[in-house]
């Protein structure tokens, strides 16, 4: 049985969570959000247009780390085929 993953993990993303599942809240431009680990938070943020991270209550600085990491990740990095 697969381990439970954070809410920011896309169902098609095979990578495991890294760290607490509530390290960061990723909000979209309409203020809908998903809590996540920093790894999946960065991957989700890189895939959103107008998204922003908010550090979780027990993870000070997570939003900054996620924002920096998202800058070096292409959108939808779990898709390995060429897209047009």
N, C-alpha and C positions, 0 to 999 in steps of 0.2 A: 504494500500500500504506500503511495507516495506521501512524503511529508507535507504537512499543511504549508501553504505559501502565503505571502502577504497579499493584500488586496490590490497592490500596484502591479503585481506580476501579471503579464498578459498570458492568457491560456496557451498560446502557441510558443511562448518563450520557454525553452527547456532549462534555463539556468536556475540554480537553487538560490534561495534567499541568503543574504549575508548580513548578519546582525539582527537587531530587534525589528519586529514587524511593524512597529509604530514609530520608527526613527524620524520619519518625515511624512508630511501631508502634501500631496501634489494636487494643486487646484487648477482647474481649467479656466478659461476666460469667463465662464458663467458661474464660477465659485462652486462647482461640483468637485468633489475631491475623493481621493483614495489614500489611505494610510499605506505606508510601505517601508521596506528596508531601504537602505541607501542605494544598494545595487539596482533594484527594480525601480526605485524612485527616479534615479538618473536616467534609466532606459525609457521610462514613461515620459519624463519631462522632455527628453530629446525628441520624442515622437509627437508632442503636442505643439500646436501653434498658440502662443499666448498663455502658456502654463506658467505656474510659479510654485516654488517649494516653500514650505513653512516647517521649521524644526519642531519635532515632537517634544513633549514635556520632559522627557528624560534624556534627550539627545541634543544638547546645545551645540550649535555650529553645523548641524546636519544639513540645513538648507543651503549653506554656503558650499559645503563639500559636494552636495548633489548638483547644485547649479554649475560648479566648475567641471564636474565629471560629465554632465550632460553636454557641455560644449565640445567635447571630443568624441561624442557618440553619434553615429548617423541614425536617422529616424528608423524605427522598426528593425533594430539590428539582428533580431532573430530570423529575419527573412534572408535567405542566402542566395536566392535566384535574382537575376537581373530584373529590375522593374523599369517601366517606361512612364 
